[in-house]
Amino acid sequence: MNLPKLVQEPKFWLVAVAGVLMALQLTLSDRFQQVELFGTSMLAWGAVSFLIWEKHSALNIKSSVFAKFFGATLLALVFAKTVFLSSYDPLLRFVPLISGLGLGLVASDLKGLKQYWQELIILGFPIFAPAPAFLVKIIDISPITAKVAAMMLWYSGFNVRREGLFLHLPTGSVEVGSGCSGLSVILQLLGLAVLVLFMFPTTLRQKIIVPVVAVLVGFVVNSGRVALMAVLAASSNPKSFEYWHFGQGSLIFSMIAVLIFGLITWLAILREQPENQDA
């Protein structure tokens, strides 16, 4: 490898800057214990790296002075803002997307950004990890979650009674708040669904089914989690309740949802690749 010659290549510096921003954002997300943000960001950065590598030879790397200046300014601002963070800042959610825009402008000008439309969409996923509070309020599915969780408990043999958002068992009750509605899990799986559609050839029918499966799996798995919360609340075991509600246990349900979605998508939808790929 001719390192001096490699250093002179613009692509080398683009990859280096991308690597620094990627490492910085992931490190800060982990340091501030933003587990969902870290996981989603890791997935987004990895998927974008794979997609760029797959088509790097076909990319048009040519940019104007203005686009390079504007893109470099975006990158510098992101770096300057994040490198001195001492506590969590919502900006961390936007770092991947802003970094992608900056790198795209430096590499390929404003018109050339259309080459990266899939990658920019993927880099926007961390903005919704977890679902922003305003979105949770707008899309409040907690009443439906409470109904389904109550139905799960009833069919499982529990003496459950529902009053609005409250699930009552003989020895305790739990309220299904908007934060427990499952929107974060659903958005996470929808992000995975988009990745599947970007990375695998699919028919029009599959393009419709994959997101629907993501929503259903996310909702059902979270409803099961809410049902478990009700049982734990009624068992007078606060440590178990805290673990499965706020602790690492809550992440297990996200992993279960991802696993189920992956299995269904692969075994029932993508195992047989379509002969004619849709554009």
N, C-alpha and C positions, 0 to 999 in steps of 0.2 A: 504493500500500500504506500503510495506517494503522499505522505501527510502534508508537506508544504503545498503541493498542488491542490490537494483536497480542501485545505483551509481557504484557498482563494475562490472556491466555488460558492456562489450565493446560497445554493441549496444546503450546504453544510451549516451555514449560520442560521438559516431558517429552522433546520432540525434542532440545532443547539438551543436556540431561543425557545422553541416549542418544548423541548425537554426540560429546560429550567422552569418555565411557567407551570408545566404539568407537575413536576416534583414539588414546587412551592405550594400549589393549590392543594395537592393531596396531603402533603405534610401538615399544613395548617388545619385542614379538615379533620385529620386524625388527632392532632394536638388538642383541638377544641372539642373533641369527642362528638363530632357530627357524623355519626355512623352511617346514616342513610345517604348523606351528601358524599361521604367518602366512597361508598360502594357504587353509587350512581356515577360519580365522576370517574372512578376507575374504569367502569364499563364504557363510558362515553369516550374517554381518551383512548382506550384500547381499540374500540371499534373504529374510531376515526383514523388511528394510526394504520390499522389494517386496510381500510378502504383507500387511503392515500397511497400506500405502498402498492396496492393492486393496480392503480392507474397512474402511477407517477410518471411513467414514460410517455403518457399521452397528454399530460398537463401542459398548458401554455404558460410558461414562466416568463412573463414580460409585463413590466409595470411602469407607470409614469412617475416623474419626480414628485408630483403632488400626492399621488396615491401612496408612494413609499413614505413620504413625510407624515401623512395622516396615519397610516398604519403603524409606523414606528412610534408615533406619539401615543397612540392607544396602548401599545405594548409597554412603553415606558411608564405611563400612568398606572397601568395595572400592577407592574412590578413595584413601583414606588409606594403604592397604596398597600399592597399586601405584605411586602417584606418587613414592615414595621408593625404589623398587627400584633397586639398583645392579648386580644380577646376576640371572640367570634364576631364577625361582621357579615351581614347578608350579602355583601359584595362577593364573597367566596362562591356563592351560587352562580354569579354571572361571569366569573373569571374565565371559564372554558370558552363561552360564546364570544366574549370580547376579545380574548386571545386569538380565537379562530378568525374573527373578522380582521384583526390587525395583521395577522400572518397572511391572510388571503389578499389583503390590499398591497402589502409589501411584495408579494410574489406575483400577483396577476392582475393588478389594477381593479377598478370598480366593476368594469364589464366582465372581467374574468372571474368574479365571485360566483357566477352561475355554475362554474365547474365544481364548486364546493357546496352546492345547496343541500345535499344529503348530509354532509359532514357538519354543516352549520346547524341543521335541525337537531342532529344528535348531540352536539355540544350545548344545546339549549335544555337538554333533559335535567341537568343538575339544578336548574332554576326551580324545579318542582319537587325537589327532594329535601325534606318532606314537603307535602303540599302546603303552599302559603296559606296563612290564616284567612286572608280575604277570599281565597278560592274555596276554602272549606265552608265558609259562611254562605257563599253564593250557591255552591253545589252541596247542599246539606242532605245527605242520604241517610242520616242517622235514624229517622223514623222507620225506614224500610229495613235497615240493619237490625233494629230492635225487634221488628216483627219476625224476621227470618231466624234470629237467634232464639227467640221465644219458641218458635216452631221446632227448632232443632232440639231444644231442651224437652219440650212436650213429647216429641216422638222418641226421645231417649229415656222416657219414663220419669222425668222430674215433674214435681208438682209446681209448675210455674204459672205466674199470673202477670200479665203485662198491663201497665197503665201509662200510656204515652211512651216516653223514653225510658221508663223504669221497668226493670225485670225483678219481680218479687218471688223469692223462694221462701219456704217456711222459716228458715233461720237467717235470712239476710236478703239485701236488695242491692242492685247496682243500676246506675244511670248510664245510658248510652249517649255520651256527649258527641258533639260534632267531630272532635278530634279522634274518636273511636269509630267513625263511620266507615273507614276503610278506603277513603279517597286516595291516601298516599300510596297504599299497596296497588290500587287500581292504576294510578298514574305510572307507577314503576313498571307494571306489567305491560301497559300500553307502550311505554318506551321500548321494552323488549320486543313487542309486536312490530314496532316500526323498524327496529334493527333486523328482524327476520325478513320483513318485506324488502328492505334495502339490500340484504346480503344473499337472498335466495330467490331464484326465479319462481314466480307464483302466477297462478291464473287469477282472473278477476274474482271468481268465487272465493278463492283462498285469501285474496286481499280483503274481503269483507269478513270472512270467518275468523281469521287470526285476531283482529282487534276485539271482536265479540267474545271470543274465548278468553282473551286477556281480562276483559271486564268481569265476566262471569266467575272466572277462577279467583280473581282478587276479591270480589265481593263475598263469595261463598266461604273462602278460607278465613277472611276477617270476621264474618258472622260466627264461624266456629270459635274463633278466638274470643269474641264477646260472650258467647255462651259459656266458655271455660271461665272467663272472668266472673260471671254470675255465680258459678258453682264455687269458685274459690272465695268469693266475698261471703257466701253463705256458710262456708266451712270454718269461719273465724280463724283463718290462717293468713294474717297480713303480710308475712314475709313472702309466701308463695304468690300472693296477689301482686305485690310490688314487683317481684321478679318477672312475672309473665306480662305485667302491664307496662312497666317502665324499663325494666332491666333487659338483660340479654335474651330473656325468654321471648320478648316481643319480636326480636329479630328472627327467631326460629320460625315463626309463622310466615315471615316474608320469604325465608328460604324455602319453606314448604310450598308456598304459592308459586315461586319461580320454578321449582322442580316440577310441580304438577303441570304448569303451563308449558314448560319445555318438553315434557314427555308427550302431552296431548298434541302439541304442535308438530313434533317430529313423527310420532307414530301414526297419527290420524290424518295429518295434513301434508307434511313435507317429505314423507318417506318416498313417495312416488313423485319425482320431479315432472312438471308439465313438459310436454314435447315442444309446445310453442310458447316461448317466453313473451310476456307482455312487455311493452315498452314502458 
